[in-house]
Amino acid sequence: MAEIQSAQDLAGNAELGSSGQTDMLQPDTHSMREAWRSDKKDPSRTLVELQHVEKHYGSLHVLKDINLKVTKGEVLVVLGPSGSGKSTMCRTINRLETVDSGSILIDGEPLPQEGKALADLRAEVGMVFQQFNLFASKTVAGNIEYPLKQDRWREDYRKARIKELLEFVGLSQYAHAYPAQLSGGQKQRVGIARALATRPDILLADEATSALDPQTTSEVLELLKRTNARFGVTIVLITHQMDVITRIADRVLVMSGGAAVESGDLYRVFAQPQQDITREFVSTAINTIPSKADVERLRAMNQGRLVTVIMREPAPEFDITPSGQRISAMLTHRNITNSILMGGVQEVAGRGLGAFTYEFYGADGNLDTYIKQLRMANGIVDFGT
């Protein structure tokens, strides 16, 4: 049954759109596509655009007025809780899911509805699945070859491309192995190689690391980063894993209840979140920001005034001012004592971001004055006593 589902998903992602004969191939199928790409002059063009996209499953409104642009070469991570609509939105980009209304453009062209035009477009949009979706009866090489046959590549071109991709994902020695003989990480690397087979401009990765352990997740993320850097492939990655976001994203889209509630460059969203749900996600990714449970625990153990100070570097391009400056200096001569209860700083998008939670003791008036001045120059959360 799993293989049947895999075949259905893959056939939907790379249909023949012709007589089905894959041995009588045009000699320059992939070179024709390369020539077509060379006509696209703007290297920073929008490759994916969703305009007012709506979708229902019966009475369930799963996508609500989604508007999104994804630029060539960027890595967009779509974040949200289960049921937020993020995977459904991802699957509309190559029409594995239809929409009720709105428009989807791929490289400026409307998403085809069916037939050969849709099959040709899907060769430009590779997809990596959470559960790998490999053909159990095909070897590793056979799985990678499948979309090349669907795209009508000549046999010698197919063999060369398979060899190149096996080397790229580090699985050359497994060309004749079957999926059952591979680890989860190896299966996902095959999935990535297969998704890259037809040299797509866009790679959709739907929860591509959710079924993997932390070490394997790191390896797959590194492979996706190399894919983006080496081939310039635009990546749309769907996840609910916060550590994934900080390690790969250029830009973030946050979804909740079928709606896109916040988006922006990674550091802007993390350093200055605008929505409550985004703040909750950020607090789990930046593990030095205290959770509600952390605050309750700290209050039970400490009687002073609890204040968390956000530590961030300036980002003038996002109008983000520095935070976490001159805290100790501002305590001088105020008869306020303090202790650090938890905290630290980590790197996000090449900049420092974190938090320190303090316990302050002192006369109430002195504390109020100090915290008011602290707030003027820093991002803080005053949890009180």
Disulfide bonds with the S-S distance in Angstrom:
none
